[in-house]
Amino acid sequence: MTESTPPSGPGTVAPHDVTETALHDDAPPPRLLIPLLVVAAFGLYLASLAPPIITLAIRIAGLDPTGKTVALSTVVLIGAVVSIVSLPVCGALSDRTRSRFGRRRPWLVGGAVAGLLGLGIAGAVPSVTGVVIGFAIASLGYAAAFAGFLPLIPEFVPDHLRARLSGLIGFVVAIAVLVGVYLGSLFVAYPLLMLTLPAVVGVLGAVALAAVLRRVDRPTGAVRPAFGVREFLASYWLRTGGDRDFAWNWVSRLLVGVAYVGVQTFAVFFLTDTAGMTTEAAAGEYARITAISTPLSIACFLLSGFLSDRLGRRRAFVVVGAGLIAAGLVVAAMTQSLSGFLIAWLVLTVGQSIYLTVDIAIAAAVVPDDAQAGKAMSVYQVATVLPNIVAPVAAVAVLTISGGANYPAFFAVLAAGAVLAAVAVQFVRRIR
C-alpha cells in the first residue's frame, strides 16, 4: 500500500522549534483549534470504536448466541473491509474536493451523518444480516469522516504541538472507550439506543469542528486535480520516493492495532467463556475494568505527550508502549480469572496509552508529500482499521483450536505482534 520522496512537508520531528508553522498560515489559533480537534476526535472515536469494542458483541449475542464468535467476526470483518477499501479513495477525493462548503468539512460532517444512519440500521433490524449491512454503511461513513479529520493535523497544527495533541487525542480515546463500554452495559436491552447514541455525539463533534474551519478550509492549489480510473487505482498506492519511514511506521501501527483490537473485541467473550459469566454480567465487568483503568490511561497520555515534546523523542515511547502491550497479553494468556484479566488490562492500558501518545505525531511527521496529506493520513488510518480484519480472522483460526476457547494461544499470538511493532519502528529514520 506504500511505495517508499524525501518529505517535503511537516518533516522531521523538532519539538523545540517553536517557529515552525503548519501548511496553512491562516490556521485558527491553537487555543481554539486544538480543543475542537480533541472534541471532534472524541465524538468520532466514540462512534466508531464502541461497536467493535462492545456494542456489536452485545447485539450479536442477543441475535445469535450459539454462533456469536463467527457472527461477530463476520460483521467486524466486513465493516473493516469496507473501511480499508474506502479510506484511501475518500482521502484522495478529499484532497481534490473544491466546494462551497470547503475541502475537508463535507467529508467530516457527511461521514459522521452516514455513520449515524448505518448504526441506526444495525440497531433497528433484528437480524445478523441487518447488523452486517448497517455496520458496513457506518464503516463507509466513518472512513469519509476520518478522511476529512486526519489531514487537518498536518495542515493546521505545527509539529511542536503534535505530540501533545496526539496525547490529548489518546486521552479522549480512552474516555471514549470508557463511555462506549458504559453505554453498552447500560443499554443492553435497548440496542437501537446503545448503537446510535455514540453516533449522535460523533455528529455533534464534527459539526463543532467544521464551524471553526468555515473560513480557512480550502485547498492549497486553485486547480482541481484529475480523478479518473487511473487516479482511483492510484488511491491505494502512496508514492514516497524511496523514503520508507511512512511504510515502517504504518507496519508498526498495524501490528500494535492487531494486538490491542484482538483483546478488546473478544474481552466480553473471554469473560463469558472462561469466567462463566452471562453476557450482561460480562458487559458490566468490562465496564468496571475500563472505569478502573481509565484514570491510569489519562495520566499516561498526558504525561507521555508532555515528555515526548519536551525531550524531542518519539521512538522510545513506541518501544516501551509496544513492550508493555506484549507483557499485558502474556499475563492475559496465563490467567483464567477476572482478577488476572484486570491486571493484564491495566498493563495493556499503560502500554497502549504510551504508544498512542506519539502515534499521530509520528504519522504527521512522515507524511511524504504535503499535496497528498489527505490521502497519506487516510492510508495511515487503514493501519488502524485493518486490525479489525486481522484480529477476527486470527480469533476464528486460533480460538477454534481445542474446543473454541483457546484464549492463551490467541493472546500469545497477539503478544508476538506487539513485539514486532517495536522492532518495525527502529527503521523509521526521521524520528528520534
Long-range contacts (C-beta under 8 A, 24 or more apart in sequence): 1-88, 1-236, 1-237, 1-238, 1-250, 1-379, 1-382, 2-237, 2-238, 2-240, 2-244, 2-246, 2-247, 2-250, 2-379, 3-237, 3-238, 3-239, 3-240, 4-240, 4-241, 4-242, 4-243, 4-244, 4-246, 4-247, 5-239, 5-240, 5-241, 5-242, 5-243, 5-368, 5-369, 6-241, 6-242, 6-243, 7-243, 7-245, 7-365, 7-366, 7-367, 7-368, 7-369, 7-430, 8-368, 8-369, 8-370, 9-154, 9-367, 9-369, 9-370, 9-373, 10-154, 10-159, 10-162, 10-364, 10-365, 10-367, 10-370, 11-365, 11-366, 11-430, 12-365, 12-430, 13-159, 13-312, 13-314, 13-361, 13-362, 13-365, 13-430, 13-431, 13-432, 14-159, 14-160, 14-312, 15-159, 15-160, 15-163, 15-308, 15-309, 15-310, 15-311, 15-312, 16-160, 16-312, 17-159, 17-160, 18-158, 18-160, 20-158, 20-159, 20-160, 21-158, 22-154, 22-155, 22-156, 22-157, 22-158, 23-154, 23-155, 23-156, 23-220, 23-370, 23-373, 24-155, 24-156, 24-216, 24-220, 26-216, 27-155, 27-156, 27-157, 27-216, 28-156, 28-212, 28-213, 28-216, 30-157, 30-158, 30-161, 32-212, 33-156, 33-157, 33-212, 34-157, 34-161, 34-165, 34-168, 36-208, 36-209, 36-212, 37-152, 37-153, 37-157, 37-165, 37-169, 37-209, 38-165, 38-168, 38-169, 38-171, 38-172, 39-172, 39-205, 39-208, 39-209, 40-108, 40-149, 40-205, 40-206, 40-208, 40-209, 41-149, 41-169, 41-172, 41-173, 41-205, 42-172, 42-173, 42-175, 42-176, 42-201, 42-205, 43-112, 43-201, 43-202, 43-203, 43-204, 43-205, 43-206, 44-112, 44-142, 44-145, 44-146, 44-149, 44-202, 44-205, 44-206, 45-169, 45-172, 45-173, 45-176, 46-176, 46-179, 46-180, 46-198, 46-201, 46-202, 47-112, 47-115, 47-116, 47-119, 47-142, 47-198, 47-199, 47-201, 47-202, 47-203, 48-115, 48-138, 48-142, 48-146, 48-202, 49-173, 49-176, 49-177, 49-180, 50-176, 50-179, 50-180, 50-181, 50-183, 50-184, 50-195, 50-198, 51-79, 51-119, 51-122, 51-135, 51-138, 51-195, 52-76, 52-79, 52-261, 52-264, 52-265, 52-388, 53-177, 53-180, 53-181, 53-184, 53-264, 53-265, 54-180, 54-181, 54-184, 54-185, 54-268, 54-283, 54-286, 55-180, 55-183, 55-184, 55-191, 55-194, 55-195, 55-198, 56-122, 56-131, 56-135, 57-265, 57-268, 57-269, 58-184, 58-188, 58-191, 58-194, 58-268, 58-279, 58-283, 59-122, 59-123, 59-131, 59-191, 59-194, 59-195, 60-128, 60-131, 61-268, 61-279, 62-188, 62-191, 62-279, 63-126, 63-127, 63-128, 63-131, 64-128, 65-279, 68-269, 69-269, 69-395, 69-396, 69-399, 69-404, 70-396, 71-128, 72-265, 72-269, 72-392, 73-392, 73-393, 73-395, 73-396, 74-128, 74-132, 74-392, 75-128, 75-131, 75-132, 75-135, 76-135, 76-265, 76-388, 76-389, 76-391, 76-392, 77-388, 77-389, 77-392, 77-393, 78-132, 78-135, 78-136, 79-135, 79-136, 79-138, 79-139, 79-388, 80-139, 80-385, 80-386, 80-387, 80-388, 80-389, 80-392, 81-389, 82-136, 82-139, 82-140, 82-143, 83-139, 83-140, 83-142, 83-143, 83-382, 83-385, 83-388, 84-382, 84-385, 84-386, 84-389, 86-139, 86-140, 86-143, 86-144, 87-143, 87-146, 87-147, 87-378, 87-379, 87-381, 87-382, 87-385, 88-235, 88-236, 88-238, 88-375, 88-378, 88-379, 88-382, 89-232, 89-235, 90-143, 90-144, 90-147, 90-378, 91-147, 91-151, 91-235, 91-374, 91-375, 91-376, 91-377, 91-378, 91-379, 91-381, 92-227, 92-231, 92-232, 92-234, 92-235, 92-374, 92-375, 92-378, 93-147, 93-227, 94-147, 94-148, 94-151, 94-374, 94-375, 94-378, 95-151, 95-219, 95-225, 95-371, 95-372, 95-373, 95-374, 95-375, 96-224, 96-225, 96-227, 97-219, 98-219, 98-224, 102-210, 102-213, 102-214, 102-217, 102-218, 103-217, 103-218, 103-219, 104-148, 104-149, 104-151, 104-152, 104-213, 104-217, 104-374, 105-148, 105-210, 105-213, 105-214, 105-217, 106-148, 107-144, 107-145, 107-147, 107-148, 108-145, 108-148, 108-149, 108-206, 108-209, 108-210, 109-145, 109-148, 109-203, 109-206, 109-207, 109-210, 110-141, 110-144, 110-145, 111-141, 111-142, 111-143, 111-144, 111-145, 111-146, 111-147, 111-148, 111-206, 112-141, 112-142, 112-145, 112-199, 112-202, 112-203, 112-205, 112-206, 112-207, 113-141, 113-203, 114-138, 114-140, 114-141, 114-144, 114-145, 115-141, 115-142, 115-145, 115-199, 115-202, 115-203, 116-141, 116-196, 116-199, 116-200, 116-202, 116-203, 117-141, 119-195, 119-196, 119-198, 119-199, 120-192, 120-195, 120-196, 120-199, 122-195, 123-191, 123-192, 123-193, 123-194, 123-195, 123-196, 124-192, 138-199, 142-202, 143-378, 143-381, 143-385, 145-202, 145-206, 146-378, 146-381, 147-374, 147-377, 147-378, 147-381, 148-206, 149-206, 149-209, 150-360, 150-374, 150-377, 150-378, 150-380, 150-381, 151-373, 151-374, 151-376, 151-377, 151-378, 152-209, 152-213, 153-360, 153-364, 153-377, 154-364, 154-367, 154-370, 154-373, 154-376, 154-377, 155-373, 156-216, 157-364, 159-361, 159-364, 159-365, 160-309, 161-309, 162-309, 162-360, 162-361, 162-364, 162-365, 163-305, 163-308, 163-309, 163-314, 163-357, 163-358, 163-361, 164-305, 164-306, 164-309, 165-305, 165-360, 165-361, 166-305, 166-356, 166-357, 166-358, 166-359, 166-360, 166-361, 167-301, 167-302, 167-304, 167-305, 167-306, 167-308, 167-357, 168-301, 168-302, 168-305, 169-356, 169-360, 170-297, 170-301, 170-305, 170-353, 170-356, 170-357, 170-359, 171-297, 171-298, 171-301, 171-302, 173-356, 174-294, 174-297, 174-298, 174-301, 174-349, 174-353, 175-294, 175-298, 177-264, 177-290, 177-294, 178-287, 178-290, 178-291, 178-294, 181-283, 181-286, 181-287, 181-290, 182-287, 182-290, 182-291, 184-283, 184-287, 185-280, 185-283, 185-284, 185-286, 185-287, 188-279, 188-280, 188-283, 220-370, 220-371, 221-371, 235-375, 238-368, 238-372, 238-375, 238-376, 238-379, 239-368, 239-369, 240-368, 240-369, 241-368, 243-366, 243-368, 243-430, 244-427, 245-366, 245-427, 245-428, 245-429, 245-430, 245-431, 246-366, 246-367, 246-368, 246-376, 246-380, 248-424, 248-425, 248-427, 248-428, 249-362, 249-363, 249-366, 249-380, 249-424, 249-425, 249-428, 250-379, 250-380, 250-382, 250-383, 251-383, 251-421, 251-424, 252-318, 252-322, 252-421, 252-422, 252-424, 252-425, 252-428, 253-359, 253-363, 253-380, 253-383, 253-384, 253-421, 254-383, 254-386, 254-387, 254-390, 254-421, 255-322, 255-417, 255-418, 255-420, 255-421, 255-424, 256-321, 256-322, 256-325, 256-352, 256-355, 256-417, 256-418, 256-421, 257-383, 257-384, 257-386, 257-387, 258-386, 258-387, 258-390, 258-391, 258-394, 258-414, 258-417, 259-325, 259-326, 259-329, 259-414, 259-415, 259-417, 259-418, 259-421, 260-325, 260-348, 260-352, 260-387, 261-387, 261-388, 261-391, 262-387, 262-391, 262-394, 262-395, 262-410, 262-411, 262-414, 263-329, 263-332, 263-348, 263-411, 263-414, 265-388, 265-391, 265-392, 265-395, 266-395, 266-399, 266-407, 266-410, 267-341, 267-345, 270-332, 270-341, 270-407, 271-338, 271-341, 273-404, 273-405, 273-407, 274-336, 274-405, 274-407, 275-336, 275-337, 275-338, 275-341, 285-338, 289-341, 289-342, 289-345, 292-342, 292-346, 293-345, 293-346, 293-349, 296-346, 296-349, 296-350, 296-353, 297-349, 297-350, 297-352, 297-353, 300-349, 300-350, 300-353, 300-354, 300-357, 301-353, 301-356, 301-357, 304-353, 304-354, 304-357, 304-358, 305-357, 305-358, 308-357, 308-358, 308-361, 312-432, 313-432, 314-358, 314-361, 314-362, 314-365, 314-431, 314-432, 315-425, 315-426, 315-428, 315-431, 315-432, 317-354, 317-355, 317-357, 317-358, 318-355, 318-358, 318-362, 318-421, 318-422, 318-425, 319-422, 319-425, 320-351, 320-354, 321-351, 321-352, 321-353, 321-354, 321-355, 321-356, 321-357, 322-351, 322-355, 322-418, 322-419, 322-421, 322-422, 322-425, 323-351, 323-418, 323-419, 323-422, 324-348, 324-350, 324-351, 324-354, 325-351, 325-352, 325-355, 325-415, 325-418, 325-421, 326-351, 326-415, 326-416, 326-418, 326-419, 326-422, 327-351, 327-415, 329-411, 329-412, 329-414, 329-415, 329-418, 330-411, 330-412, 330-415, 332-407, 332-411, 333-407, 333-408, 333-409, 333-410, 333-411, 333-412, 333-415, 334-408, 351-418, 362-428, 362-431, 365-430, 365-431, 366-428, 366-430, 366-431
